């Protein structure tokens, strides 16, 4: 891939770090849904943000199957309709993988703007599934969740890229 001028060459991501970050995001989601309960519809879905990040940056390691698995775990934890989060995360991951080459050309703020429709579509999928099962529309306050996910995108991306930015073999005579 051709790099933009001034873009830093990154070290490869550790598989251990990738999966531990996904598990940490899952545990954070579980904690938030436990503390706030059903009123957590406006809270950002940290697992979705971390899944999209790894789908964009490590498409060969984190794929739609991993998103489906983590979605099933979220469904079991939240006692929602089995497959609701799994469908949402799978669609989110599919579209993130399909646009990962284009997305990497933007800055983190530009990526956040580009990802708003993806996060909105993922939440709309969950709302549609709930509506088809008989739950009513949860209200307009739920539109805050995709917006918050886009706002935390640069923070999460910076934190998850930090281990890859360290110098492999620091040498003051080499520019890389």
C-alpha positions in Angstrom: 0.0 0.0 0.0 1.3 3.5 -0.9 1.7 5.6 2.3 0.7 9.2 2.6 3.5 11.7 3.2 4.4 11.9 6.9 2.5 8.7 7.7 4.4 6.6 10.3 5.4 3.0 9.5 3.7 0.8 12.0 4.9 -2.4 13.6 2.7 -5.5 13.1 -0.1 -5.8 15.7 0.3 -8.6 18.2 -2.5 -11.2 18.0 -2.6 -11.3 21.8 -3.1 -7.5 21.9 -5.9 -7.6 19.3 -7.9 -10.3 21.1 -7.4 -8.8 24.6 -8.6 -5.5 23.3 -11.7 -7.1 22.0 -12.3 -9.0 25.2 -11.8 -5.7 27.2 -14.3 -3.9 25.0 -16.8 -6.8 25.5 -16.3 -6.6 29.3 -16.7 -2.8 29.2 -20.0 -3.2 27.2 -21.2 -5.9 29.7 -20.3 -3.6 32.6 -22.2 -0.6 31.1 -25.3 -2.7 30.3 -25.2 -4.1 33.9 -24.9 -0.7 35.5 -27.3 1.3 33.3 -29.6 -1.5 32.2 -32.2 -0.8 29.5 -31.5 2.9 29.8 -28.1 2.3 28.1 -29.5 2.8 24.6 -27.8 6.2 24.3 -24.4 4.8 25.5 -21.7 4.1 22.8 -21.1 0.5 21.9 -17.4 0.1 22.7 -17.2 -3.4 21.2 -18.6 -2.2 17.9 -16.0 0.6 17.8 -13.1 -1.8 18.6 -14.4 -4.4 16.1 -14.5 -1.8 13.3 -11.0 -0.6 14.2 -9.5 -4.0 13.9 -11.6 -4.8 10.8 -10.1 -1.7 9.2 -6.5 -2.2 10.4 -6.2 -6.0 10.6 -8.7 -7.4 8.1 -7.0 -10.8 8.0 -7.1 -11.4 11.7 -10.5 -10.0 12.8 -13.3 -10.8 10.4 -17.0 -11.2 10.2 -16.9 -14.5 12.1 -15.3 -12.9 15.1 -17.9 -10.2 15.0 -20.6 -12.8 14.9 -19.1 -14.6 17.9 -18.8 -11.4 20.0 -22.3 -10.5 19.0 -23.6 -13.8 20.3 -21.8 -13.2 23.6 -23.4 -9.8 23.8 -26.9 -11.3 23.1 -26.5 -13.9 25.8 -25.3 -11.3 28.3 -28.0 -8.7 27.6 -30.8 -11.4 27.4 -31.9 -9.9 24.1 -33.1 -11.8 21.0 -30.4 -14.3 20.1 -28.7 -13.0 17.0 -29.7 -9.3 17.4 -26.2 -8.1 18.2 -24.6 -10.8 16.1 -26.4 -9.7 13.0 -25.6 -6.0 13.7 -21.9 -6.7 14.4 -21.6 -9.0 11.3 -23.1 -6.3 9.0 -20.9 -3.7 10.6 -17.8 -5.8 10.1 -18.7 -6.6 6.6 -19.0 -3.0 5.6 -15.9 -2.0 7.5 -13.9 -4.6 5.7 -15.3 -3.6 2.4 -14.3 0.1 2.9 -11.1 -0.4 4.8 -8.8 0.7 2.0 -10.6 3.9 1.4 -11.0 4.7 5.1 -7.2 4.5 5.8 -6.6 7.5 3.5 -8.5 9.8 5.9 -7.3 11.3 9.1 -8.8 10.0 12.3 -11.4 12.8 12.4 -12.2 12.1 8.7 -12.6 8.4 9.5 -15.0 9.2 12.3 -17.2 11.2 9.9 -17.1 8.3 7.4 -18.1 5.8 10.0 -21.2 7.6 11.3 -23.4 5.9 8.6 -21.9 2.5 9.5 -22.6 3.0 13.2 -26.1 4.3 12.4 -26.9 1.3 10.2 -25.7 -1.1 12.8 -28.0 0.5 15.4 -30.8 0.7 12.9 -30.5 -3.1 12.3 -30.9 -3.7 16.0 -33.9 -1.3 16.2 -35.5 -3.0 13.2 -35.1 -6.5 14.7 -36.6 -5.3 18.0 -39.5 -3.6 16.1 -40.2 -6.8 14.1 -40.4 -8.8 17.3 -42.9 -6.4 18.8 -40.9 -3.9 20.8 -41.8 -0.3 20.0 -39.5 2.4 18.7 -37.0 3.1 21.6 -37.2 6.9 21.0 -35.1 9.5 19.4 -32.5 9.5 22.2 -30.9 6.4 20.8 -29.5 8.5 17.9 -26.9 9.7 20.4 -25.2 6.4 20.5 -23.8 6.4 16.9 -22.8 10.0 17.3 -20.9 9.1 20.5 -19.2 6.2 18.8 -18.0 8.5 16.1 -16.7 10.9 18.8 -14.8 8.2 20.6 -13.3 6.8 17.4 -10.2 9.0 17.4 -9.5 8.2 21.0 -9.9 4.5 20.6 -7.9 4.4 17.4 -5.0 6.4 19.1 -5.0 4.0 22.1 -5.1 0.9 20.0 -2.3 2.1 17.6 0.0 3.1 20.4 1.8 -0.3 20.8 2.4 -0.3 17.0 4.0 3.1 17.0 6.9 2.2 19.3 10.3 1.9 17.7 11.3 -1.7 16.9 15.0 -1.1 17.1 15.6 2.6 17.9 18.6 4.0 16.0 19.3 7.7 15.5 20.9 7.2 12.1 17.8 5.6 10.5 14.8 7.8 9.5 12.3 5.0 10.1 
